[in-house]
Each structure stands twice: as structure tokens, then as C-alpha cells.
Amino acid sequence: MRTLIQGGTIVNEGRTYDGAIVIEDETISQIIQGHTIPEASYDEIIDASGCFVMPGVIDDHVHFREPGLTEKADIDMESRAAAAGGVTTYFDMPNTVPQTTTLETLEDKFALAARKSHVNYSFFFGATNDNVDLFEQLNPHRIPGVKLFMGSSTGNMLVDRREALERIFASVQLPIMAHCEDTEIINRNMVEAKRLYGDDPKVIHHPEIRSEEACYESTRLAVELAMKHHARLHVAHLTTAKELALLDHDPKITAEATVSHLYFCDRDYAALGTRIKCNPAIKTERDREALREALNDGRITVIGTDHAPHLLSQKEGGCAKAASGMPMIQFSLVTMLELVDQGVLTLERLVELMCHNPSRLFEVRGRGFLREGYQADIVLIRPHSGWTVTKNVILSKCGWSPMEGHMFLWRVERTLCNGHTVYDKGRVDADYTGQSVEFR
């Protein structure tokens, strides 16, 4: 199968230029700069006129909820949403039911994805207080890293013993992706909030409970342990300006910012309420601006989503009762493109943060760049193509989005995964299954 993508503007490795791409079966065989196309026969010619052509997005942080929590999400539906959002590869988190903390549960997830995922996939292995001995049995060519819920009780995966933390940071050769919030500080803040505001404080108090201090103290400890043991630490969903000061010491210590924390701030609770309640909490406008600045100076290495669907009924209540997390994967790329239009970052830098850097950081083989010999994971995005998020376009199983009612000026037109068109102008090819990602 030979496919030609022509007429578009290629954005790749810091350059933007008119060009064409030739795909042979699953891989890129030729990248052509300019308008001169070699004469050859093609099975399919894709007209990318008016579009930018970029690598498929690699989302390093999703919760697709399968197995065990499939009333709110599953691999089938969330990977459809990913394809519609230009995401061709995702790394799923271990706090499912059962948790991905044994070799058997890890294999079960791979088997599920092989049957159900419409884009490429891999899975983080979850650290606990007592499974360190399994780390040496993990296949480093198959998974991106180990997920550590450090000071966060999400899914009852809290690692809270100093001895266990020391062993984890000393033992893991893979990247350690850490959720950093201090549970003692959070619990203390919740007690005080309930004293002041009642048993279920309004969501506007969420960033006071899951506070800057709670984030900073946990991240500070993670950085301290990583430097002590020369570990590869990747701090998930950084939320505060104060934490950014911890990231200038060691190139092996990196950080992720999520689309939600880059787009929303605490003023948005008034309109969106618990729809934007997540952990760590969305914080101040000053924190958001600091995160945006860090996109351009290297302190933030990747942009992920922390895509975490819940049913709307589970989002009812306030700080104590409403579930934390939101679905974002379908609208992550177009949301960041809106920030490009606002001058927050360039299109080239967006591609660096959402495609190239996840590939570099996790040492993904053959993905994340438009290069000859690489897998043909490619997205066509069209500017000046206004549309509004309505309920009928939302593909996540939970059926809602915090972006509902929002008008975007960019559109994901087409997504190719391993050379196969998995999404095209509103239609997902639900018969296609993606591939297990290879590393290192």
C-alpha cells in the first residue's frame, strides 16, 4: 500500500515548510520538501491543501479506566476519542481494578488493548509499598516507566513509607512518573475547610485543600530522592509556579504540564464547577501563567492530558464528594492550538512538547517524528475552520466534556496511525486496532 500526502505544510523538528510525505504500508518512506512530487503510482492520494501536517500526538498520561471501571470509560471508546483528537499513542495509568501492580495484570491490559485499542498503546506499571522486587522483571522495551502515587491516595495506590520510597528510587532504571501531593497536608487542609465551610466545601476551595504547599513539599521530596539515587524522575501534572524552581538542577528530572492546567485557572470554577475538579487542583492565574512560560524555557518537557473520565453523576457535590478528573484527550490538541493563536507558544514548540519530547523522554522507537523509516503516525490539522463542541461530537464514553459549548478555530481533519486512516472528518475506523509501542 503506497500513500501520498501532498499539498500540506509540514511541521516537524522545529521547521515548517511546504512538502509531501510518501507512506509505504505502515512507515514513512520519503519526505519531500517543495511541490515537486516524484512520478509513481499510489494506492491513495491524500490532499492536505490548507492543512498543517504533523506527527501524531503522544499522550504520556491517560486513565482509560479498563479493567474494572468501565461504566465511565473503556479502551474502545477512549481510543476513538484519542484518534479524533490527533493522538496516535497513549500511555495508560495503573490505578484500575485490579491495579496494574503485578506482571499478570500488566499482561491482561496489553491483551485488552490488542483487541480494543484503535491507536497505539502502552501501560505504566504501578509502584506500591511492597512490589519493588518485581521491577527487575519488567520488560523495558515494552513499557514507558513506573507510576508512583507519592502522597496521593488515588485508587489506594499511595506509597507512603520512606523505606519503600527509597527502595523505589534506588531500584527503578526506567523513568519514574510521580504524582506529587502530600497527603498529610491535604488531610489537614480538608479538616480546616470542613470546619469553615461544612462537610462538603464548594469546589472553589479545592485549590486551598490540595494546595501549593501540598504539591511543593511532595515534589521537593521526589526531587531529593531522585538526585540522591540518580533516578529518572518525571513529575506528572505540575501545577504551581513554586514547583518550577525545583526543575533546574538535573537533566534527568523532568516535568509534565497538562492541557487542563495550562488552559484553566481558579476563576473558571465559577462557570464550570466540578467539571474542572482534578487532582492536583487547578490553581491560580499566576500559576497558570508560570506554567505557560515554562513551556518555552525547557522546564516543562511534555504536555499530557491526565484524561480521567467520570460519569457526570460522580461529579456532583463539592471538594469532599465530587470525583476528581475530566475527559480531555479528544480536545487536547485543538485546545493547545488555541494557545498557539494566543501567542503562548509556537506551532513548532507545540509539536516539540506533544510529539517529539514524549518520544525522546520515554525512548519510544520509531514514533513521534516525521522521519523516513518511522511509523506513519500523522495528523492533518486545519486552521480557520470554526466549530463548536456539542454533546453529539463527544466520543468519550462518559458523554461530557469541560469544553462543551466552546468554539474552536482549529480542526483535526485526519489522523493516520501506522499509515492507516483511523479518523477522517468525523468518522473513526472502529475496525482498526493500533500497535503496542516499543521502547529503547
URHUJO-V597639 format. One line per field, one symbol per residue. ss: DSSP state (H for helix, E for strand, C for the rest). A space follows every 50 residues. Layout:
ss = ???
//
This chain:
ss = CEEEEEEEEEEECCEEEEEEEEEECCEEEEEEECCCCCCCCCCEEEECCC EEEEECEEEEEEECCCCCCCCCCCHHHHHHHHHHCCEEEEEECCCCCCCC CCHHHHHHHHHHHHHHCCCEEEECEECCCCCHHHHHHCCCCCCCEEEEEE CCCHHHCECCCHHHHHHHHHHCCCEEEEEECCHHHHHHHHHHHHHHHCCC CCHHHHHHHCCHHHHHHHHHHHHHHHHHHCCCEEECCCCCHHHHHHHCCC CCEEEEEEHHHHHCCHHHHHHHHHHHCCCCCCCCHHHHHHHHHHHHHCCC CEEECCEECCCHHHHCCCCCCCCCCECCHHHHHHHHHHHHHCCCCCHHHH HHHHHHHHHHHHCECCCCCCCCCCECCEEEEECCCCEECCHHHCCCCCCC CCCCCCEECCEEEEEEECCEEEEECCEECCCCCCCECCEC
//
